[in-house]
Amino acid sequence: MKPSTVLSILTLALPFASATPSRRHHNEVASRARADVDIHKRSFTNARFTFYDVGLGACGIWNSRSDMIVALNVEQFGTGYPGQYCFKPITISYNGKTVQATITDKCMGCPWGGLDFSRGLFDDFAPEAQGVLYGEWWFNDE
């Protein structure tokens, strides 16, 4: 083998042999990316809010008009009993007002991210005559 060929091979191979992968940097980037995805997945902006007449909810408890509860859209609520989001606390924000509520039911007609409020909860934000609100909500425990 010619000396110039050996020198060429060494010149090409040297950067790879001397570079040490930065595992720490990789883990930091991976952690940040995972957290960013989680934040975006758990907050719902421009969500559709309506109200309904409560009763026996999909989580298995009776609710009254004045309870600060919501019905989560059926796609997010999922299948099975009780649903994975039953009794999860959430925060709802509309028009500068923020209120805490609990998921105790599922809404068959709500779009993804949408919630159906008890009348008492809806009344906290606006008169029922308004019918539909658009706001933001998020899970408290994540």
Secondary structure, 3 states (H helix, E strand, C coil): CCHHHHHHHHHHHHHHHHCCCCHHHHHHHHHHHHHHHHHHHHEEEEEEEEEECCCECCCCCECCCCCCEEEEEHHHHCCCCCCCCCCCEEEEEECCEEEEEEEEEEECCCCCCCEEEEHHHHHHHCCHHHCCEEEEEEECCC
